[in-house]
Amino acid sequence: MDLSITTQTFQTINKGYNRVFKPGKLSIGLVAPIENYANGPVPELQQHIERIQLAEQLGFAAVWLRDVPFNVPSFGDAGQLFDPFVYLGMLSAMTNEIALGASSIVLPLRHPAHVAKAAASADALSNGRLILGVASGDRPDEYPALNQCFETRSADFRASYDYIRSMSRSSPALSNHYGNLAGDIDMLPKPTAGKLPLLITGASQQSSGWIAQHGDGWMLYPRENQLQAQIINKWRAEVAAAGRPAQPVMQPLYIDLVEDPQATPQPIHLGYRLGVGQLHAHLKNLQSIGVNHVALNLRFNNADIKTTLHCLADEILPDFSHYSGTI
């Protein structure tokens, strides 16, 4: 059964989730910081808010923040520097419609009560625009720095996930190694839609069956299209077998957009150096295999960033609709 294009509808959660994910369609977002910092791990963050506001004005579906608590030399990327929840709070006030995504919060490194409280706060402050990606973490250096065990991150991820889910309920009752809740206290605010949209990143040390049963979507890493299609179809079959509604798939893509629109794609880290015409064709292929959202990363983009954003808005966004209706 080919589930890469589905006539099913995705569940309705909040405004951000509903804006970004449409069955059989692909929308385009951007990874923050929206700048070139190819020569080192630390971005300058010049005009970072203005660029996100421009992205919103141009019609990009979402902006994505990463959880990088430490600048780990072997990882080679300090991300957007700011704590993602603090930054989400600022962006909630500085933008109006663009979805605000985290890709992804490393659950074993934070207490789930703090994640649940911060995420629900960002969701409320942004009027329901938060999409929360969650992960088990892949940088071993960070675990001893926070006195956490790298080897138990699989079980810790599941326990944290359950705790966060329970916080959406009134006066939750839950008991695991993160804490004991007897149903006599509550956590506020609640998410705007009654639950947070939680997307699982990669495997997060879990089985594909667990991800199919629990996630509100799946964040994959870029792969060759044929393999990506196989992975998506297998997982969507597992989602259907679990009796759940169809779930969206997204992935990042690093690009270095060159002047010749038909320049042949050349591999770079997790993406391509290519022309905008070839990027358009690649995104169409991703849409055809069932990818619902691509978050473009401009870290290695050599062209002027503002010029690139306008080029993407003119040549890419019109064919990759992300929203229809009233926000």
N, C-alpha and C positions, 0 to 999 in steps of 0.2 A: 504493500500500500504506500503510495507516494504522498507524503504529508508536507512536502516542501512548499506548496502553495495550498492554502486551506481556505475554504469558504466559511469556516467557523469565525465567530467573533471572539476577540480577547475579552477577558473579564474587565469590567469597569471598576477602576480603583479611584485614583485622584486625577486632577487636571494634568499634572505632568506626565503620568503614565499614559493617560488617554490621548494626549497630544502626540506622544512619540511613537506609540506602537499601534500599527494597523495591519491586520492579516493580509498577506500577499503583497504588501507595500514596504518600501524602505524609506526611512527618513534620515536626515543628516544632522549630526551634532559636531561639537568641537571639544577637544580636551584642553583644559587650562594648565599652564599659562599659554595664551595664544601668542607665541613668539618663537623665534629661532634662538636656541641655545645649544647648538650642535657641538661647540668647542669646549664644553664643560658641563658639570652636573647641576649648576646653580643658575637659574634664570635671573634676569635683571628686574622683571616685573614692572617694566615701564608701560604706562597706559593700560595696565591689565584690566581695570574696570571699564575703561572707555572701549576697549576691544570687545569685551563681553556685551556691552550695551550695543555696540555696532552689530555684533552677531545677531542679537535679538531684532534689531531694526531691519536687518537683511533677510530675516526669516529662517535662520537655523533653528532646529527643533529643540536642542538641548545644549547645555555646557556641562562638562564632567570634571569633577575634582577627584584627586587621589589622596589616599591616606599613607603618607610617608613620614612616620614620626622621627626617623633619624636619617641623616645623610650618610648612607652606607657606601664606602668607596667601591666595593665590588658590584653594587647595584648600578651606580653611575648616573643616578637621576634623583634630584632632591624634590621633584614634583613642583607644586605651586607654592611651597614653603609654608604657607599658613595652615593652621589646623583646619581641617575641612569643615567642621561644624561652625567654627567662628566665621569662616569665609562664607558658608551658606547663609548665615544670619545677615552678613553684609549684603550679599547678592540678593537676598529676599527684599531688601529695601531699595536696592539700586536697579532692579529690573522689574518687569511687570508680567510677562507672558512666557518667556523661555523656560523650559523645564530645567530644574537644578538637580544634577545627578552626582552621586558619589560612586567612584569605580576603582577601588572599593574599600569599605571600612574593614580593617583586620580585626575580626571579632575576638580572638583569644588574647589580644593585647589591651582590651578595654573591658571594664565591667559592663555587662549588658544593660544594667539599670541606667548607666550614664549614656550609653548609645541610644536606648529607647527614649529617654528624656530629651536628649539633644536632637534626635531625628524628628520626633513629634513636634518639638518647638520650631525647627526649621520648616517643617511641613505647614504648620499653622501660620507662621510668619509670612510664608510665601503664598498663602492662600491655596495650598494643595499642589504645589509644583515639585515636591521632592520625589526622586526615585533613588532608593537606597540599594546600592550594590554591596554585597558582603563577601568576605573571603577568609580563608584560614591563614594566609600569610606565607610568603616564600623567602623571607630574608632571615636566616637563622641568627644573625648578629643581634637583632632587636630583642629576641626572647630573653637572654640573660640580662640585658640592660634593664628590662622591666620585671625581672625575677619570675618569668614565665617559662613553662616547659615546652620546648619545640616538639618533642616526641608525642605529646598528648594533644596536639592542636586539633586533631580530627574530632575527638570526643568533646573537647572544649568548644569547638565551633558549633556542634549540634546543641549542646547545653545552652550556649549563649543565644542561638537562634530561637530555641523554645522559649527562653526567658523574654526575649524581645517581642515575640509573637503574643505572649501572654499579657504584656503591658497594654495592649490595645483593648483588653477587656476591662470591665468595671470590677474593681476590688479583686484582682486576680489571686488565684490559689496555685502555688507551684512550689516544688521542692527539688533543687539539685545543688551541685557544689558551688553555684554562684549565690545561693541564698534560699531562704525559706519564707514563703508568703502564704499566710493563712486565710487571706480573703478579707482581712479586717482593715487594711490600708489600701490606698489607691495612688496611682501616679498620673499626674496631669502635666501638660494637656494631652488629650487623645488625638491621634491622627485625624485629619479633616474628613477622611472617607471611612473612618472606623477601623482601618488597618493601614500599615505602611506597605508600599510595594517593595518587596525584597527580591532582588535578583542575585543569583549565585554566580560567583566568578570562577571560571575554570572548573576543576573538579572539587576544589576546596577540601581535598582529602575525603570526599564522599563518593558513593557509588552513583552511577547515572540514574538508577532507580530512585535513590533518596532524593536527588535533585528534581526528578520528574514529579515526585510526590509532594515536595514541599515548596519549591521556588515559584515566584511569580514571573519567572523568565530566566534566561541563561545568558551570561556574558562569556563568549568564547574568545580565544586568541586567534589571530589570523592564521589561516592554513591554505594550502592549495585547494582550489574550488571543489574538485571531485571528492576529496577526503572530507572537506567541511560539509558538503551535501550529505554524505553518508552518516556523519555524526549527527547532524540535525534530524534527518529522517528517523534514525534509530531512536533518538531521544523523544521525538514527537510521538512515535509509536508507543513508547513507555508512558508518556503523559496520558495518551488516550486509554491505554490499558489500565491505568490507575483510576480511570473514571473522572478525570479532571478536564476542564476546558482547555483549549489550545493556549500555549504560552509563547511569548515572543523570544526571539534570539537577537542578540546584538554583538558587535565586535568593534575593536579599535582598528585604525589603519593610519600608519605614518605615511605622509606624502611629502615629496619635494616637487612642486609644480613648476615645470619649465615652460619656456616661451612657446615652443612649437607645440600646438595642440595635439598633434598626432605622434609625438615622440614616444617611441617604444618603451614600455615599462622596464626599468632596471631595478633589481632588488636593492633595498636598503633595510635597515633594522625594522622588522615587523611591518614592512610596506614597500613602497615603490617611488622611484624618481620617474616622472612621466608627464605627458601633456594632458590638458584638461579633457580633450576628446577621448583619450585612452582611459582616463579616470572614469569618465561617464560610462564607457563600455564595461569597465570592471565592476562598477556599482550596479549596473543592470544585471550582470551575471550573478552578483551576490544576492540581489533581489530575487532572481529566478530560482535560486537554491533554497530560499526561505529565510534569509537574513532580513530582519525588520528595522535595524538601525545600525548605522556606522558612525563612530565617533572619530573624526579626523584629528590627527595630531600633527602640528606644524613645527615640531621641534627642529627638524632637519630641513625645513623649507628655506631655500636661499633667496627667493624673491621677496620683495617688500610685502609685509604681512597684510597691510590694508588693501593693497592691490590684489593680493591673492584672495582675500575674503570677498571682494567685489566680483572677481572672476568666478569664484565658486557660486556666488549668489546668482550671477547672470547665466552661467553655463550648466550648472548642476542642479540647483534647487528647484527650478521650474518643473523638472521631470521626477522629482522625489517628494511628493506631497506628504506633509506631516500632520495637517490639521484642516478640518472643515467644520464650521459651526461657530458658536459663540463661546468664548472662554469666560 
